């Protein structure tokens, strides 16, 4: 039985896949830039809560 040294194949970058990924990113970015913030004309600001954006309870009430 013959034993050959196996060597890993190199990464093959196909141009059509790279173009599809880039095009998807550009389209997603442009849609995100033009997406409306709210469906109604008025937006209400939520009342401040005693938790930070991680969900941790604040221990002091000093302004940040």
DODOBA-373890 format. One line per 8 residues: number of its first residue (from 1); their letters; for each residue x, y, z of N, C-alpha, C, O. Coordinates in steps of 0.02 Angstrom, whole numbers. Atoms other than C-alpha are relative to their C-alpha. Layout:
NUM) A) X:Y:Z:X:Y:Z:X:Y:Z:X:Y:Z | ... $
END
This chain:
1) XXXXXXXX) 42:-58:0:0:0:0:45:62:0:92:67:40 | -42:-60:6:74:168:-49:-25:53:48:-85:66:54 | 18:-55:-45:78:306:78:25:65:-30:84:71:-48 | -20:-65:26:79:483:16:-10:52:54:-53:45:98 | 5:-54:-48:104:639:115:-60:43:-20:-64:68:-76 | 58:-42:16:-60:732:126:16:72:20:41:85:74 | -10:-70:-15:-48:918:117:-66:36:-9:-105:21:-54 | 65:-34:3:-193:1036:149:-7:43:-63:42:72:-88 $
9) XXXXXXXX) 13:-42:59:-273:1122:3:-3:73:22:-26:88:77 | 3:-71:-14:-257:1310:-3:-70:27:-4:-115:-4:-34 | 65:-33:2:-403:1426:21:-11:27:-70:31:62:-98 | 16:-23:67:-487:1458:-143:-53:54:3:-109:41:22 | 47:-56:-1:-569:1629:-158:-30:7:-69:3:24:-117 | 34:-5:63:-698:1628:-293:-27:71:-8:-59:96:38 | 21:-70:10:-732:1801:-367:-76:9:2:-100:60:26 | 73:-8:1:-919:1769:-390:-28:-1:71:-77:34:85 $
17) XXXXXXXX) 23:1:-70:-941:1728:-204:19:65:34:-21:93:72 | -21:-63:-30:-841:1881:-152:-44:58:-24:-61:102:15 | 43:-53:27:-945:1992:-267:-70:-4:32:-99:47:47 | 66:8:-31:-1107:1919:-195:0:24:72:-48:56:94 | -5:-23:-70:-1049:1951:-16:5:76:3:-29:107:44 | -7:-72:0:-997:2129:-56:-65:34:-21:-85:84:9 | 63:-29:23:-1158:2165:-150:-54:-4:54:-93:43:64 | 48:7:-55:-1262:2098:-6:14:50:56:-32:79:84 $
25) XXXXXXXX) -18:-50:-51:-1167:2208:116:-18:70:-20:-44:108:22 | 17:-67:23:-1190:2363:11:-75:11:0:-99:64:21 | 73:-6:0:-1376:2331:-12:-27:4:71:-70:45:85 | 22:-2:-69:-1399:2296:173:16:66:34:-24:92:72 | -19:-64:-28:-1305:2453:221:-45:56:-25:-67:98:14 | 42:-54:27:-1406:2563:103:-72:-5:25:-104:46:36 | 68:8:-27:-1571:2489:164:-1:24:73:-49:56:94 | -4:-21:-70:-1517:2517:344:5:75:8:-20:103:57 $
33) XXXXXXXX) -6:-73:-3:-1475:2699:309:-66:34:-15:-79:89:10 | 63:-31:21:-1647:2732:234:-60:-29:36:-117:-10:20 | 56:31:-35:-1752:2627:353:-33:51:47:2:86:83 | 33:-48:-44:-1884:2732:443:7:-20:73:5:-79:90 | -9:14:-71:-1859:2748:630:-65:-23:33:-65:-68:75 | 65:19:-28:-2045:2737:671:-52:6:-54:-45:45:-101 | 52:-3:51:-2201:2706:571:-45:61:9:-75:84:-40 | 40:-59:-11:-2291:2853:651:44:62:-2:105:57:1 $
41) XXXXXXXX) -37:-62:4:-2242:3035:641:30:21:66:80:58:67 | -26:-20:-65:-2215:3055:828:34:-59:33:10:-116:30 | -36:52:-37:-2089:2958:928:3:20:73:17:78:89 | -2:-13:-71:-2098:2944:1115:66:-25:29:91:-78:10 | -62:20:-32:-1943:2938:1222:-18:-38:63:-59:-16:103 | 15:42:-58:-1946:2800:1351:26:32:63:77:66:63 | -20:-26:-65:-1935:2846:1533:64:-36:22:73:-95:8 | -62:32:-22:-1765:2814:1611:-15:-55:51:-59:-48:94 $
49) XXXXXXXX) 9:56:-45:-1752:2649:1702:61:-5:45:112:28:34 | -56:6:-47:-1641:2598:1845:49:-54:-21:89:-76:19 | -48:49:26:-1546:2475:1735:39:30:-57:13:72:-94 | -38:-22:57:-1407:2506:1614:-15:-45:-59:-56:-91:-53 | 18:37:60:-1408:2436:1438:23:-72:0:4:-111:-44 | -19:70:-8:-1326:2274:1496:-52:-38:41:-52:-99:43 | 49:32:-44:-1473:2241:1614:22:1:72:-12:-28:115 | -25:-4:-69:-1370:2278:1770:-36:57:36:-48:110:7 $
57) XXXXXXXX) 33:-51:-40:-1456:2375:1909:53:51:21:107:33:44 | -47:-52:-20:-1373:2542:1942:-1:7:76:-54:5:107 | -4:-6:-73:-1312:2564:2120:-1:72:23:-14:86:82 | 2:-71:-19:-1302:2753:2118:-45:37:-48:-58:13:-104 | 44:-40:42:-1414:2887:2049:35:62:-25:2:111:-44 | -37:-56:27:-1275:3005:1996:-10:1:-76:-11:-52:-107 | 7:-2:74:-1297:3067:1817:64:-23:-33:119:-11:-8 | -59:25:35:-1181:2986:1693:28:51:-46:77:39:-79 $
END
